[in-house]
Amino acid sequence: MHATVCYNKNTQKYDLLLSGVVVSSSKHPDYWEYHQRRGDLPKKIAALGIKEYILDARIEASHQWVKLRGRLRYEPPRPGFKKVNKQRTLVLELPRDGLTTMYRWLIKRRYFLNLQPPMWGNHITIVGGLEHIPDLSAWKKHEGELIDFELSPDVYKHWKFWVMPAHSPRFAELRAELGLKPWDEFHLTIGREYVFGEH
């Protein structure tokens, strides 16, 4: 059985995935290699009846950033959704160039996970729909503005979403203009995990 070690930014631990399922976690990325060299298995893995596995990949931060450009959209429409979105949201809309489609395919091949495409297409959320906006005087002021930003190819999991980190000083300026607190978790959404029975 082939295994992959992947850093989980939410828990700040390294997860061991077998057939796309997290079976063990550790703060140390070399934890499972250490056990392999000793010729034994961690108790959590042995308890699953797994006798051996091949550790064939480890995903860590590469610290490489790519420069891209997007367009600001306030309260963007959600194509294909019957329910109208009444929440105030601000996103940076990216070209529909197949970038997230490619990553969803790679994640499916590696982790056997089907991801639901983002409801707004390729985008970076700057103001979330559940946030209270203290100052609405500048709302929709910058509709359509083009913004340059940097994108990291390092994929991580944010709640049920698979994402890539994004950065631009302009994001913080837009939030400050609306009276919102600073935020450093900007990301490009690749997709959301399907959950059986969830609507």
C-alpha positions as protocol buffer text, in pm:
chain_id: "A"
residue {
  index: 1
  type: MET
  ca { x: 0 y: 0 z: 0 }
}
residue {
  index: 2
  type: HIS
  ca { x: 135 y: 342 z: -98 }
}
residue {
  index: 3
  type: ALA
  ca { x: 137 y: 628 z: 153 }
}
residue {
  index: 4
  type: THR
  ca { x: 182 y: 1004 z: 138 }
}
residue {
  index: 5
  type: VAL
  ca { x: 281 y: 1249 z: 411 }
}
residue {
  index: 6
  type: CYS
  ca { x: 110 y: 1586 z: 377 }
}
residue {
  index: 7
  type: TYR
  ca { x: 137 y: 1894 z: 598 }
}
residue {
  index: 8
  type: ASN
  ca { x: -200 y: 2002 z: 744 }
}
residue {
  index: 9
  type: LYS
  ca { x: -199 y: 2378 z: 804 }
}
residue {
  index: 10
  type: ASN
  ca { x: -514 y: 2363 z: 1021 }
}
residue {
  index: 11
  type: THR
  ca { x: -368 y: 2125 z: 1279 }
}
residue {
  index: 12
  type: GLN
  ca { x: -4 y: 2223 z: 1213 }
}
residue {
  index: 13
  type: LYS
  ca { x: 80 y: 1855 z: 1196 }
}
residue {
  index: 14
  type: TYR
  ca { x: 187 y: 1610 z: 927 }
}
residue {
  index: 15
  type: ASP
  ca { x: -77 y: 1359 z: 817 }
}
residue {
  index: 16
  type: LEU
  ca { x: -9 y: 1011 z: 683 }
}
residue {
  index: 17
  type: LEU
  ca { x: -257 y: 929 z: 407 }
}
residue {
  index: 18
  type: LEU
  ca { x: -329 y: 576 z: 286 }
}
residue {
  index: 19
  type: SER
  ca { x: -561 y: 557 z: -17 }
}
residue {
  index: 20
  type: GLY
  ca { x: -657 y: 919 z: 46 }
}
residue {
  index: 21
  type: VAL
  ca { x: -754 y: 862 z: 411 }
}
residue {
  index: 22
  type: VAL
  ca { x: -570 y: 1017 z: 706 }
}
residue {
  index: 23
  type: VAL
  ca { x: -470 y: 728 z: 934 }
}
residue {
  index: 24
  type: SER
  ca { x: -212 y: 895 z: 1156 }
}
residue {
  index: 25
  type: SER
  ca { x: -75 y: 1241 z: 1244 }
}
residue {
  index: 26
  type: SER
  ca { x: 246 y: 1369 z: 1395 }
}
residue {
  index: 27
  type: LYS
  ca { x: 427 y: 1698 z: 1458 }
}
residue {
  index: 28
  type: HIS
  ca { x: 740 y: 1544 z: 1306 }
}
residue {
  index: 29
  type: PRO
  ca { x: 756 y: 1484 z: 927 }
}
residue {
  index: 30
  type: ASP
  ca { x: 1011 y: 1202 z: 970 }
}
residue {
  index: 31
  type: TYR
  ca { x: 802 y: 1010 z: 1226 }
}
residue {
  index: 32
  type: TRP
  ca { x: 694 y: 735 z: 985 }
}
residue {
  index: 33
  type: GLU
  ca { x: 1035 y: 704 z: 817 }
}
residue {
  index: 34
  type: TYR
  ca { x: 1185 y: 652 z: 1161 }
}
residue {
  index: 35
  type: HIS
  ca { x: 945 y: 363 z: 1227 }
}
residue {
  index: 36
  type: GLN
  ca { x: 1017 y: 218 z: 882 }
}
residue {
  index: 37
  type: ARG
  ca { x: 1391 y: 215 z: 950 }
}
residue {
  index: 38
  type: ARG
  ca { x: 1324 y: 37 z: 1282 }
}
residue {
  index: 39
  type: GLY
  ca { x: 1107 y: -217 z: 1104 }
}
residue {
  index: 40
  type: ASP
  ca { x: 796 y: -157 z: 1314 }
}
residue {
  index: 41
  type: LEU
  ca { x: 463 y: 22 z: 1271 }
}
residue {
  index: 42
  type: PRO
  ca { x: 298 y: 298 z: 1477 }
}
residue {
  index: 43
  type: LYS
  ca { x: 19 y: 156 z: 1696 }
}
residue {
  index: 44
  type: LYS
  ca { x: -259 y: 349 z: 1514 }
}
residue {
  index: 45
  type: ILE
  ca { x: -160 y: 198 z: 1181 }
}
residue {
  index: 46
  type: ALA
  ca { x: -110 y: -154 z: 1316 }
}
residue {
  index: 47
  type: ALA
  ca { x: -456 y: -134 z: 1477 }
}
residue {
  index: 48
  type: LEU
  ca { x: -607 y: -99 z: 1128 }
}
residue {
  index: 49
  type: GLY
  ca { x: -459 y: -433 z: 1026 }
}
residue {
  index: 50
  type: ILE
  ca { x: -205 y: -273 z: 792 }
}
residue {
  index: 51
  type: LYS
  ca { x: 116 y: -476 z: 792 }
}
residue {
  index: 52
  type: GLU
  ca { x: 329 y: -262 z: 559 }
}
residue {
  index: 53
  type: TYR
  ca { x: 320 y: 46 z: 338 }
}
residue {
  index: 54
  type: ILE
  ca { x: 546 y: 228 z: 93 }
}
residue {
  index: 55
  type: LEU
  ca { x: 615 y: 590 z: 181 }
}
residue {
  index: 56
  type: ASP
  ca { x: 644 y: 735 z: -170 }
}
residue {
  index: 57
  type: ALA
  ca { x: 592 y: 1111 z: -127 }
}
residue {
  index: 58
  type: ARG
  ca { x: 607 y: 1397 z: 118 }
}
residue {
  index: 59
  type: ILE
  ca { x: 438 y: 1728 z: 43 }
}
residue {
  index: 60
  type: GLU
  ca { x: 591 y: 2033 z: 208 }
}
residue {
  index: 61
  type: ALA
  ca { x: 615 y: 2407 z: 143 }
}
residue {
  index: 62
  type: SER
  ca { x: 821 y: 2500 z: -164 }
}
residue {
  index: 63
  type: HIS
  ca { x: 808 y: 2878 z: -98 }
}
residue {
  index: 64
  type: GLN
  ca { x: 771 y: 2950 z: -470 }
}
residue {
  index: 65
  type: TRP
  ca { x: 525 y: 3222 z: -574 }
}
residue {
  index: 66
  type: VAL
  ca { x: 375 y: 3292 z: -917 }
}
residue {
  index: 67
  type: LYS
  ca { x: 255 y: 3638 z: -1022 }
}
residue {
  index: 68
  type: LEU
  ca { x: -102 y: 3653 z: -1157 }
}
residue {
  index: 69
  type: ARG
  ca { x: -380 y: 3909 z: -1207 }
}
residue {
  index: 70
  type: GLY
  ca { x: -750 y: 3911 z: -1119 }
}
residue {
  index: 71
  type: ARG
  ca { x: -1054 y: 4140 z: -1123 }
}
residue {
  index: 72
  type: LEU
  ca { x: -1254 y: 4261 z: -821 }
}
residue {
  index: 73
  type: ARG
  ca { x: -1619 y: 4155 z: -799 }
}
residue {
  index: 74
  type: TYR
  ca { x: -1862 y: 4265 z: -529 }
}
residue {
  index: 75
  type: GLU
  ca { x: -2148 y: 4023 z: -457 }
}
residue {
  index: 76
  type: PRO
  ca { x: -2065 y: 3803 z: -759 }
}
residue {
  index: 77
  type: PRO
  ca { x: -2340 y: 3588 z: -912 }
}
residue {
  index: 78
  type: ARG
  ca { x: -2331 y: 3211 z: -860 }
}
residue {
  index: 79
  type: PRO
  ca { x: -2392 y: 3042 z: -1199 }
}
residue {
  index: 80
  type: GLY
  ca { x: -2604 y: 2731 z: -1175 }
}
residue {
  index: 81
  type: PHE
  ca { x: -2733 y: 2807 z: -822 }
}
residue {
  index: 82
  type: LYS
  ca { x: -3108 y: 2866 z: -783 }
}
residue {
  index: 83
  type: LYS
  ca { x: -3075 y: 3026 z: -438 }
}
residue {
  index: 84
  type: VAL
  ca { x: -2983 y: 3395 z: -456 }
}
residue {
  index: 85
  type: ASN
  ca { x: -2685 y: 3496 z: -245 }
}
residue {
  index: 86
  type: LYS
  ca { x: -2794 y: 3789 z: -21 }
}
residue {
  index: 87
  type: GLN
  ca { x: -2466 y: 3817 z: 170 }
}
residue {
  index: 88
  type: ARG
  ca { x: -2211 y: 4088 z: 100 }
}
residue {
  index: 89
  type: THR
  ca { x: -1900 y: 3929 z: -44 }
}
residue {
  index: 90
  type: LEU
  ca { x: -1594 y: 4065 z: -221 }
}
residue {
  index: 91
  type: VAL
  ca { x: -1380 y: 3832 z: -432 }
}
residue {
  index: 92
  type: LEU
  ca { x: -1096 y: 3857 z: -676 }
}
residue {
  index: 93
  type: GLU
  ca { x: -1215 y: 3680 z: -989 }
}
residue {
  index: 94
  type: LEU
  ca { x: -958 y: 3490 z: -1193 }
}
residue {
  index: 95
  type: PRO
  ca { x: -972 y: 3377 z: -1558 }
}
residue {
  index: 96
  type: ARG
  ca { x: -1143 y: 3043 z: -1615 }
}
residue {
  index: 97
  type: ASP
  ca { x: -821 y: 2889 z: -1745 }
}
residue {
  index: 98
  type: GLY
  ca { x: -849 y: 2539 z: -1603 }
}
residue {
  index: 99
  type: LEU
  ca { x: -599 y: 2596 z: -1320 }
}
residue {
  index: 100
  type: THR
  ca { x: -823 y: 2466 z: -1041 }
}
residue {
  index: 101
  type: THR
  ca { x: -959 y: 2194 z: -1272 }
}
residue {
  index: 102
  type: MET
  ca { x: -606 y: 2060 z: -1311 }
}
residue {
  index: 103
  type: TYR
  ca { x: -546 y: 2063 z: -934 }
}
residue {
  index: 104
  type: ARG
  ca { x: -877 y: 1886 z: -867 }
}
residue {
  index: 105
  type: TRP
  ca { x: -768 y: 1616 z: -1110 }
}
residue {
  index: 106
  type: LEU
  ca { x: -428 y: 1583 z: -940 }
}
residue {
  index: 107
  type: ILE
  ca { x: -590 y: 1560 z: -596 }
}
residue {
  index: 108
  type: LYS
  ca { x: -829 y: 1294 z: -722 }
}
residue {
  index: 109
  type: ARG
  ca { x: -539 y: 1088 z: -860 }
}
residue {
  index: 110
  type: ARG
  ca { x: -327 y: 1125 z: -547 }
}
residue {
  index: 111
  type: TYR
  ca { x: -586 y: 1114 z: -267 }
}
residue {
  index: 112
  type: PHE
  ca { x: -889 y: 952 z: -436 }
}
residue {
  index: 113
  type: LEU
  ca { x: -1101 y: 1257 z: -345 }
}
residue {
  index: 114
  type: ASN
  ca { x: -1365 y: 1419 z: -564 }
}
residue {
  index: 115
  type: LEU
  ca { x: -1375 y: 1794 z: -506 }
}
residue {
  index: 116
  type: GLN
  ca { x: -1670 y: 2018 z: -583 }
}
residue {
  index: 117
  type: PRO
  ca { x: -1569 y: 2319 z: -798 }
}
residue {
  index: 118
  type: PRO
  ca { x: -1591 y: 2665 z: -633 }
}
residue {
  index: 119
  type: MET
  ca { x: -1935 y: 2827 z: -667 }
}
residue {
  index: 120
  type: TRP
  ca { x: -1778 y: 3148 z: -802 }
}
residue {
  index: 121
  type: GLY
  ca { x: -1528 y: 2980 z: -1032 }
}
residue {
  index: 122
  type: ASN
  ca { x: -1159 y: 3060 z: -982 }
}
residue {
  index: 123
  type: HIS
  ca { x: -1153 y: 3321 z: -707 }
}
residue {
  index: 124
  type: ILE
  ca { x: -989 y: 3457 z: -393 }
}
residue {
  index: 125
  type: THR
  ca { x: -1223 y: 3569 z: -114 }
}
residue {
  index: 126
  type: ILE
  ca { x: -1130 y: 3910 z: 30 }
}
residue {
  index: 127
  type: VAL
  ca { x: -1447 y: 3970 z: 232 }
}
residue {
  index: 128
  type: GLY
  ca { x: -1650 y: 3667 z: 340 }
}
residue {
  index: 129
  type: GLY
  ca { x: -2030 y: 3663 z: 341 }
}
residue {
  index: 130
  type: LEU
  ca { x: -2053 y: 3605 z: 717 }
}
residue {
  index: 131
  type: GLU
  ca { x: -1838 y: 3904 z: 811 }
}
residue {
  index: 132
  type: HIS
  ca { x: -1995 y: 4218 z: 958 }
}
residue {
  index: 133
  type: ILE
  ca { x: -1874 y: 4522 z: 758 }
}
residue {
  index: 134
  type: PRO
  ca { x: -1843 y: 4829 z: 987 }
}
residue {
  index: 135
  type: ASP
  ca { x: -1808 y: 5089 z: 708 }
}
residue {
  index: 136
  type: LEU
  ca { x: -2010 y: 5045 z: 386 }
}
residue {
  index: 137
  type: SER
  ca { x: -1924 y: 5387 z: 241 }
}
residue {
  index: 138
  type: ALA
  ca { x: -1666 y: 5231 z: 6 }
}
residue {
  index: 139
  type: TRP
  ca { x: -1872 y: 4922 z: -81 }
}
residue {
  index: 140
  type: LYS
  ca { x: -1861 y: 4856 z: -459 }
}
residue {
  index: 141
  type: LYS
  ca { x: -1620 y: 5148 z: -498 }
}
residue {
  index: 142
  type: HIS
  ca { x: -1358 y: 4939 z: -679 }
}
residue {
  index: 143
  type: GLU
  ca { x: -1579 y: 4710 z: -888 }
}
residue {
  index: 144
  type: GLY
  ca { x: -1380 y: 4570 z: -1182 }
}
residue {
  index: 145
  type: GLU
  ca { x: -1040 y: 4686 z: -1058 }
}
residue {
  index: 146
  type: LEU
  ca { x: -749 y: 4472 z: -1180 }
}
residue {
  index: 147
  type: ILE
  ca { x: -518 y: 4352 z: -903 }
}
residue {
  index: 148
  type: ASP
  ca { x: -179 y: 4182 z: -931 }
}
residue {
  index: 149
  type: PHE
  ca { x: -115 y: 3915 z: -669 }
}
residue {
  index: 150
  type: GLU
  ca { x: 115 y: 3624 z: -591 }
}
residue {
  index: 151
  type: LEU
  ca { x: 2 y: 3261 z: -574 }
}
residue {
  index: 152
  type: SER
  ca { x: 185 y: 2973 z: -408 }
}
residue {
  index: 153
  type: PRO
  ca { x: 156 y: 2623 z: -562 }
}
residue {
  index: 154
  type: ASP
  ca { x: 165 y: 2471 z: -211 }
}
residue {
  index: 155
  type: VAL
  ca { x: -174 y: 2304 z: -162 }
}
residue {
  index: 156
  type: TYR
  ca { x: -322 y: 2271 z: 186 }
}
residue {
  index: 157
  type: LYS
  ca { x: -658 y: 2193 z: 343 }
}
residue {
  index: 158
  type: HIS
  ca { x: -868 y: 2474 z: 496 }
}
residue {
  index: 159
  type: TRP
  ca { x: -1169 y: 2321 z: 675 }
}
residue {
  index: 160
  type: LYS
  ca { x: -1333 y: 2114 z: 396 }
}
residue {
  index: 161
  type: PHE
  ca { x: -1170 y: 2319 z: 122 }
}
residue {
  index: 162
  type: TRP
  ca { x: -846 y: 2249 z: -66 }
}
residue {
  index: 163
  type: VAL
  ca { x: -668 y: 2576 z: -141 }
}
residue {
  index: 164
  type: MET
  ca { x: -343 y: 2751 z: -244 }
}
residue {
  index: 165
  type: PRO
  ca { x: -205 y: 3054 z: -52 }
}
residue {
  index: 166
  type: ALA
  ca { x: -238 y: 3395 z: -220 }
}
residue {
  index: 167
  type: HIS
  ca { x: -92 y: 3733 z: -129 }
}
residue {
  index: 168
  type: SER
  ca { x: -124 y: 4100 z: -225 }
}
residue {
  index: 169
  type: PRO
  ca { x: -90 y: 4421 z: -17 }
}
residue {
  index: 170
  type: ARG
  ca { x: -406 y: 4542 z: -193 }
}
residue {
  index: 171
  type: PHE
  ca { x: -618 y: 4278 z: -15 }
}
residue {
  index: 172
  type: ALA
  ca { x: -535 y: 4430 z: 325 }
}
residue {
  index: 173
  type: GLU
  ca { x: -603 y: 4784 z: 195 }
}
residue {
  index: 174
  type: LEU
  ca { x: -951 y: 4685 z: 73 }
}
residue {
  index: 175
  type: ARG
  ca { x: -1040 y: 4529 z: 408 }
}
residue {
  index: 176
  type: ALA
  ca { x: -910 y: 4829 z: 605 }
}
residue {
  index: 177
  type: GLU
  ca { x: -1117 y: 5064 z: 388 }
}
residue {
  index: 178
  type: LEU
  ca { x: -1429 y: 4874 z: 500 }
}
residue {
  index: 179
  type: GLY
  ca { x: -1326 y: 4882 z: 866 }
}
residue {
  index: 180
  type: LEU
  ca { x: -1243 y: 4511 z: 875 }
}
residue {
  index: 181
  type: LYS
  ca { x: -963 y: 4351 z: 1073 }
}
residue {
  index: 182
  type: PRO
  ca { x: -645 y: 4234 z: 897 }
}
residue {
  index: 183
  type: TRP
  ca { x: -642 y: 3876 z: 771 }
}
residue {
  index: 184
  type: ASP
  ca { x: -353 y: 3666 z: 642 }
}
residue {
  index: 185
  type: GLU
  ca { x: -532 y: 3353 z: 519 }
}
residue {
  index: 186
  type: PHE
  ca { x: -607 y: 3462 z: 162 }
}
residue {
  index: 187
  type: HIS
  ca { x: -617 y: 3168 z: -77 }
}
residue {
  index: 188
  type: LEU
  ca { x: -731 y: 3044 z: -416 }
}
residue {
  index: 189
  type: THR
  ca { x: -1002 y: 2781 z: -367 }
}
residue {
  index: 190
  type: ILE
  ca { x: -942 y: 2459 z: -561 }
}
residue {
  index: 191
  type: GLY
  ca { x: -1256 y: 2280 z: -443 }
}
residue {
  index: 192
  type: ARG
  ca { x: -1462 y: 2153 z: -154 }
}
residue {
  index: 193
  type: GLU
  ca { x: -1477 y: 1792 z: -39 }
}
residue {
  index: 194
  type: TYR
  ca { x: -1804 y: 1614 z: -104 }
}
residue {
  index: 195
  type: VAL
  ca { x: -1968 y: 1498 z: 220 }
}
residue {
  index: 196
  type: PHE
  ca { x: -2219 y: 1213 z: 185 }
}
residue {
  index: 197
  type: GLY
  ca { x: -2567 y: 1315 z: 299 }
}
residue {
  index: 198
  type: GLU
  ca { x: -2480 y: 1685 z: 324 }
}
residue {
  index: 199
  type: HIS
  ca { x: -2688 y: 1939 z: 132 }
}
